Amino acid sequence: MSTSAAKRAKPPPKPADVGDLLRLDLQLCFALYSSGNLMSRLYRPLLEPLGLTYPQYLAMMALWETSPQTVGALGRRLSLDSGTLTPLFKRLEGAGLVARARDPEDQRRVLIALTEAGSALKARAADIPWTVLCQLPLPPAEAVALKATLTRLAAGLSDLVVDEAD
């Protein structure tokens, strides 16, 4: 048993009426799904002037932290598979924001690096996180606490989810 599995709280007793368990409004997964969709839509008008979709913005943020990176490393960081990342990076490359190249040390790996235009885009995106934070229907401290809770949830779920590549 993994360390995180040992730390997991014991689930509450199952209710006698399990029919209520299938109510959509009671599902944590649906609250996360709908919140994620709404957050993406909140970002859309902020990203349109930059020519980025929300997934492209996430990839660019990872690259603004460290460039170049392998597609595999970016996939792990973004929780996306290479089948999703490849077309995303092709579009970013077509826009002149990134360059793809084989890793000279291991030709099986593809490196993604920011171009000069991709690096310059960071300055235009700098106010987006603050703008979004100011629009949230939560006080900033509550938003920070929610982010910490969701980060813990994601880490715990990653222990439970079987990766298709394994």
N, C-alpha and C positions, 0 to 999 in steps of 0.2 A: 504494500500500500504506500502511495506517495505521501510525503510530508504534508502537503496541502490537503490530501484526502483525509488524513488523520485529524487535521484541524477543523474539518467541516463540521458544522453544527448538525445535531441529529434533527431530522425533519419532524415537523409536528405530526400528531396522529392524523390519519386520513379521515376526513369527515364521512359520516354515514351516507349522506346524499352526494354522491360523486358527480351527479348531473351538473351541479353548479361549477365544478372544476373546469368545465368546458366553456364557460361564459367568456366571451372575447374580452370584455372589460376587466376581467380578473387576471389576465395573462401578462406576466412580466415581459415575455417575449414580444407581445404586441405593443406594449408601452415603449419598449426600446426601438422596435421597428418603426412605429409611427413617429417617434421623436427624432430618429435618425433621418427619416424622409423629410420632416419639417425643417430640421437643421440644414439639410442640403438645399432646400428651397430658400431658406433665409440667406444663404451664401450666394445663391445664383446671381442676383442683381449686382452684388459686389464684385463677383468674378468675371461677369460678362465684359466689362471694359478691359480686363486683362487678357481676354480670349481664352479663359480657362474654365473647364468643368470642375466640379467639386473633387472628383477623384484625381484629376490632373493637379489641382491645387495641393492636395495632400502629398502627392509624389514630389512636387516642386519644393514643398516645405522640407521633406526628408532630404532632398538634394541640396537645399540651401544650408542645411546643417553639415552635410558631408558630401563632397563630390570629388572624384567619381565614386560610384558604388556599383556592385554587381546587381543584376536583375534579381538574383536570389536573395541578397541581403535586403533589397528594397521590398521584395515580396513578403519577407518575414516581418519587416518593420511596419508595413501597411496591411498585413494580414490578407494579402491577395496572391493568387497563383500566377505563374508566368503566362498562362493563357489569357488572363485578364490584363496583365501588365504589358505584354508585347504590343497590342494595338494602341494602348494608351501612350506608350513611348514612341511608337511610330508617328502618332499625331503630334506629340510634343516635338519630335525631331522635324517633322514637316513644317512646324511653326517656327523652327529655328531656335528653340529654347534648350534643347539637349542634343548631344551627339552620342550615338551608339558605336561601340567598337569591341572587337574581341580582346579579351585580356591577354597581353603578350606572355604572361606567365602560365596561363591555362586557357588554351584556345576554345575550350568547351564553355567558358563563362563569357557573358556579355557585360561590358562595363557601360554605365550610363553616366555621362558627365554634363554638367551645365556648360552652355555656350556663354559667350559674353552677354548676349541678349537675355538668356535665362538668368544669369547672375544679376543683371540690371533690373529685371522684373521684381526682384525682392523688395526694392525700395518702394515700388508702386503698390505692393501688397502689404506693406508694413502696418498700416492702420486697420486692416481687416479684422484681426482678432479683437481689438478694442471696440470697433464698431459693433461687432456681433455681441460682445459682452454687454454693451450698453443697451442693446435691444432685447436681451433675455428677460423673461418675466420672473426672474429670480434675483435676489440681492447678490452682489458679487461673491460674498463669503459662502453663500449657499451653492452657487455655481461651482466654486472651487471644491467644496466638499463633495458635490455630486460627481465631479470629474474624478476625484480620488476614489470614490466608491465604485464608479464604472471601471476605473483602471484595475482595481482589485478584482472586480467581477470578471473582467477579460482575462486576467492572469489565471484565475481559478478555472475558468472555462477552458482555457488552452490546455490544462491538464486533463480535462475530461473528453475533449474532442479528438477523435482519431483523424490524423492527417491522411488524406488519400495517397500521398506519396510514400507513406510508411508501409 
